[in-house]
């Protein structure tokens, strides 16, 4: 059974930082693309960024480019999202997801809440 468990969310002031973690089990982690998404209240879920299997290729949404960084530790089956210079607009539930072979993100975590206050 595939499981993705996010952690590290919380309340932070604008300008602050948080690091989210996503621990995976039940899949060959090092062969999967891992992505981060978020969903704010009343809005659709949106793409934040993704990393290919070895971390050599990463893409980010324009809204987070230069502030957020994805990294992964394949030995620990964990992907991270370092979030700096946080803004109130970053408030959302953050999800990690796994994709294999360009077939879309099939596996999803339950999400972790990030709240950025003024």
Backbone as CSV, one residue per row, in Angstrom:
resi,resn,N_x,N_y,N_z,CA_x,CA_y,CA_z,C_x,C_y,C_z
1,UNK,0.843,-1.194,0.000,0.000,0.000,0.000,0.881,1.247,0.000
2,UNK,0.634,2.121,-0.963,1.407,3.354,-1.057,0.893,4.358,-0.028
3,UNK,1.828,4.993,0.645,1.461,6.009,1.631,2.422,7.181,1.531
4,UNK,1.853,8.375,1.517,2.634,9.614,1.539,2.183,10.411,2.757
5,UNK,3.119,10.766,3.607,2.791,11.461,4.852,3.517,12.800,4.912
6,UNK,2.744,13.876,4.824,3.317,15.214,4.922,3.403,15.642,6.383
7,UNK,4.391,16.470,6.660,4.536,17.053,8.002,5.275,18.367,7.877
8,UNK,5.255,19.135,8.961,6.016,20.379,8.987,5.198,21.631,8.808
9,UNK,3.903,21.484,8.570,3.081,22.671,8.437,2.900,23.383,9.764
10,UNK,2.313,24.566,9.688,2.084,25.322,10.912,1.762,26.759,10.610
11,UNK,1.843,27.564,11.659,1.566,29.000,11.559,2.884,29.755,11.586
12,UNK,3.047,30.661,10.646,4.270,31.447,10.568,3.923,32.868,10.143
13,UNK,4.722,33.814,10.571,4.511,35.195,10.168,5.037,35.435,8.750
14,UNK,4.457,36.399,8.085,4.928,36.770,6.753,6.427,37.083,6.793
15,UNK,7.120,36.604,5.779,8.566,36.752,5.730,9.323,35.595,6.334
16,UNK,8.617,34.729,7.033,9.248,33.593,7.686,9.419,32.409,6.768
17,UNK,9.879,31.306,7.358,10.176,30.095,6.602,9.566,28.874,7.267
18,UNK,9.312,27.882,6.456,8.902,26.566,6.923,9.509,25.533,5.984
19,UNK,9.736,24.347,6.525,10.135,23.240,5.677,9.158,22.096,5.846
20,UNK,8.548,21.722,4.757,7.639,20.585,4.756,8.401,19.325,4.365
21,UNK,7.970,18.230,4.937,8.533,16.928,4.589,7.413,16.013,4.115
22,UNK,7.781,15.087,3.262,6.827,14.082,2.802,7.558,12.747,2.762
23,UNK,7.173,11.874,3.665,7.783,10.544,3.740,6.909,9.545,2.990
24,UNK,7.529,8.777,2.118,6.795,7.837,1.277,7.118,6.400,1.651
25,UNK,6.154,5.538,1.445,6.367,4.101,1.636,5.496,3.351,0.644
26,UNK,5.901,2.109,0.350,5.099,1.263,-0.521,5.302,1.483,-1.999
27,UNK,6.322,2.256,-2.379,6.607,2.449,-3.796,8.117,2.606,-3.978
28,UNK,8.615,2.310,-5.180,10.060,2.505,-5.437,10.369,3.995,-5.579
29,UNK,10.557,4.628,-4.462,10.618,6.089,-4.356,11.587,6.707,-5.342
30,UNK,12.754,6.118,-5.485,13.804,6.746,-6.291,13.481,6.747,-7.777
31,UNK,12.432,6.076,-8.201,12.060,6.066,-9.616,10.902,7.004,-9.928
32,UNK,10.360,7.657,-8.904,9.177,8.484,-9.063,9.505,9.966,-9.095
33,UNK,8.762,10.689,-9.903,8.718,12.144,-9.811,7.857,12.509,-8.612
34,UNK,8.347,13.434,-7.811,7.600,13.890,-6.637,7.220,15.356,-6.816
35,UNK,5.988,15.646,-6.485,5.510,17.004,-6.645,4.853,17.531,-5.388
36,UNK,4.751,18.849,-5.332,4.023,19.543,-4.266,2.909,20.366,-4.897
37,UNK,1.762,20.323,-4.268,0.597,21.086,-4.681,0.023,21.776,-3.452
38,UNK,-0.875,22.717,-3.681,-1.522,23.372,-2.546,-2.941,23.757,-2.920
39,UNK,-3.746,23.879,-1.905,-5.136,24.298,-2.102,-5.520,25.266,-1.009
40,UNK,-5.837,26.471,-1.439,-6.286,27.506,-0.507,-7.805,27.434,-0.377
41,UNK,-8.348,27.960,0.707,-9.802,27.929,0.901,-10.534,28.566,-0.272
42,UNK,-11.501,27.853,-0.799,-12.309,28.385,-1.884,-11.650,28.380,-3.242
43,UNK,-10.469,27.784,-3.327,-9.749,27.756,-4.605,-9.452,26.317,-5.016
44,UNK,-9.139,26.144,-6.287,-8.758,24.837,-6.779,-7.322,24.518,-6.366
45,UNK,-7.044,23.231,-6.323,-5.683,22.806,-6.022,-4.766,23.253,-7.158
46,UNK,-3.576,23.748,-6.791,-2.658,24.248,-7.799,-1.273,23.636,-7.618
47,UNK,-0.570,23.574,-8.729,0.784,23.049,-8.762,1.740,24.027,-8.075
48,UNK,2.659,23.491,-7.271,3.691,24.312,-6.624,5.053,24.016,-7.255
49,UNK,5.398,22.747,-7.356,6.683,22.384,-7.944,6.842,20.880,-7.994
50,UNK,7.852,20.445,-8.736,8.104,19.017,-8.792,9.590,18.757,-9.035
51,UNK,9.993,17.557,-8.680,11.373,17.113,-8.855,11.371,15.783,-9.581
52,UNK,12.276,15.630,-10.528,12.377,14.325,-11.180,13.019,13.332,-10.223
53,UNK,13.254,12.123,-10.688,13.621,11.029,-9.793,14.907,11.274,-9.017
54,UNK,15.843,11.992,-9.588,17.123,12.178,-8.894,17.356,13.618,-8.464
55,UNK,16.360,14.466,-8.623,16.481,15.845,-8.195,17.227,16.744,-9.164
56,UNK,17.608,16.218,-10.305,18.392,17.012,-11.254,17.536,18.009,-12.020
57,UNK,16.251,17.723,-12.143,15.336,18.593,-12.882,14.178,18.974,-11.982
58,UNK,13.970,20.260,-11.848,12.891,20.756,-10.997,12.149,21.864,-11.719
59,UNK,10.863,21.936,-11.463,10.035,22.996,-12.001,9.223,23.599,-10.861
60,UNK,8.962,24.893,-10.979,8.204,25.598,-9.956,7.146,26.477,-10.608
61,UNK,6.076,26.676,-9.878,5.091,27.659,-10.298,5.716,29.047,-10.219
62,UNK,5.271,29.933,-11.092,5.817,31.296,-11.095,5.637,31.974,-9.737
63,UNK,4.546,31.640,-9.071,4.220,32.314,-7.810,5.189,31.971,-6.685
64,UNK,5.934,30.879,-6.830,6.848,30.476,-5.755,8.300,30.433,-6.217
65,UNK,8.531,30.614,-7.494,9.894,30.568,-8.033,10.803,31.538,-7.287
66,UNK,11.943,31.034,-6.845,12.890,31.870,-6.119,12.650,31.930,-4.623
67,UNK,11.498,31.457,-4.166,11.205,31.442,-2.726,11.119,30.028,-2.172
68,UNK,10.660,29.096,-2.991,10.480,27.706,-2.562,11.522,26.829,-3.243
69,UNK,11.963,25.806,-2.528,12.948,24.875,-3.079,12.560,23.453,-2.725
70,UNK,12.538,22.608,-3.729,12.262,21.185,-3.517,13.586,20.429,-3.477
71,UNK,13.676,19.523,-2.539,14.818,18.611,-2.496,14.297,17.225,-2.115
72,UNK,15.122,16.242,-2.373,14.700,14.885,-2.038,15.890,14.068,-1.549
73,UNK,15.589,13.149,-0.674,16.585,12.221,-0.143,16.079,10.820,-0.456
74,UNK,16.578,10.249,-1.521,16.070,8.941,-1.940,16.429,7.834,-0.953
75,UNK,17.486,8.045,-0.202,17.847,7.038,0.806,16.843,7.005,1.944
76,UNK,16.183,8.128,2.179,15.193,8.228,3.258,13.756,8.209,2.728
77,UNK,13.604,8.062,1.412,12.258,8.069,0.807,11.477,9.320,1.198
78,UNK,12.144,10.455,1.168,11.536,11.694,1.638,11.803,12.819,0.656
79,UNK,10.786,13.624,0.436,10.927,14.839,-0.358,10.583,16.023,0.535
80,UNK,11.258,17.138,0.294,11.113,18.316,1.131,10.666,19.510,0.292
81,UNK,10.013,20.433,0.961,9.681,21.713,0.345,10.114,22.803,1.319
82,UNK,11.205,23.459,0.995,11.688,24.589,1.789,10.983,25.843,1.294
83,UNK,10.295,26.509,2.191,9.518,27.688,1.829,10.069,28.895,2.578
84,UNK,10.590,29.839,1.850,11.156,31.063,2.422,10.351,32.267,1.965
85,UNK,10.546,33.365,2.658,9.852,34.615,2.322,8.362,34.378,2.150
86,UNK,7.789,33.692,3.095,6.377,33.333,2.985,5.486,34.567,3.022
87,UNK,4.399,34.464,2.284,3.423,35.538,2.153,2.054,35.004,2.576
88,UNK,1.163,35.883,3.011,-0.182,35.411,3.375,-0.858,34.626,2.256
89,UNK,-0.520,34.977,1.013,-1.112,34.273,-0.133,-0.642,32.823,-0.246
90,UNK,0.367,32.453,0.504,0.845,31.072,0.513,0.033,30.190,1.457
91,UNK,-0.877,30.787,2.193,-1.716,30.014,3.102,-2.544,28.993,2.327
92,UNK,-2.411,27.735,2.705,-3.092,26.652,1.978,-2.798,25.329,2.681
93,UNK,-3.510,24.312,2.246,-3.125,22.950,2.586,-2.168,22.478,1.505
94,UNK,-1.037,21.974,1.927,0.008,21.542,1.001,0.015,20.019,0.923
95,UNK,0.075,19.521,-0.308,0.053,18.090,-0.565,1.297,17.675,-1.336
96,UNK,1.810,16.509,-1.011,2.805,15.923,-1.895,2.146,14.820,-2.706
97,UNK,2.741,14.534,-3.866,2.169,13.554,-4.770,3.282,12.880,-5.550
98,UNK,3.008,11.669,-6.014,4.015,10.885,-6.730,3.498,10.496,-8.104
99,UNK,4.408,10.588,-9.066,4.085,10.282,-10.459,5.163,9.389,-11.046
100,UNK,4.730,8.451,-11.893,5.694,7.573,-12.540,5.473,7.564,-14.041
101,UNK,6.545,7.751,-14.773,6.504,7.593,-16.214,5.631,8.584,-16.953
102,UNK,5.461,9.764,-16.393,4.656,10.768,-17.074,3.177,10.466,-17.110
103,UNK,2.727,9.620,-16.212,1.320,9.220,-16.193,0.461,10.010,-15.226
104,UNK,0.940,11.128,-14.805,0.165,11.924,-13.870,0.441,11.527,-12.443
105,UNK,0.019,12.388,-11.528,0.260,12.144,-10.107,-0.826,11.216,-9.582
106,UNK,-0.418,9.979,-9.375,-1.379,8.946,-8.989,-1.571,8.856,-7.485
107,UNK,-0.504,9.098,-6.740,-0.552,8.925,-5.287,-0.443,10.279,-4.607
108,UNK,-1.275,10.451,-3.575,-1.364,11.732,-2.883,-1.324,11.528,-1.373
109,UNK,-0.737,12.498,-0.688,-0.799,12.518,0.755,-2.077,13.187,1.234
110,UNK,-2.211,13.264,2.539,-3.421,13.841,3.134,-3.322,15.350,3.301
111,UNK,-2.144,15.885,3.201,-1.968,17.326,3.267,-1.551,17.814,4.637
112,UNK,-0.917,18.975,4.639,-0.529,19.639,5.884,-0.827,21.128,5.735
113,UNK,-1.389,21.703,6.781,-1.846,23.095,6.730,-0.679,24.053,6.955
114,UNK,-0.598,25.046,6.093,0.347,26.145,6.257,-0.455,27.437,6.334
115,UNK,-0.236,28.187,7.389,-0.928,29.463,7.562,0.105,30.552,7.767
116,UNK,0.025,31.576,6.937,0.965,32.693,7.009,0.194,33.935,7.443
117,UNK,0.581,34.496,8.555,-0.100,35.666,9.090,0.681,36.934,8.780
118,UNK,-0.030,38.051,8.815,0.622,39.348,8.578,1.495,39.738,9.754
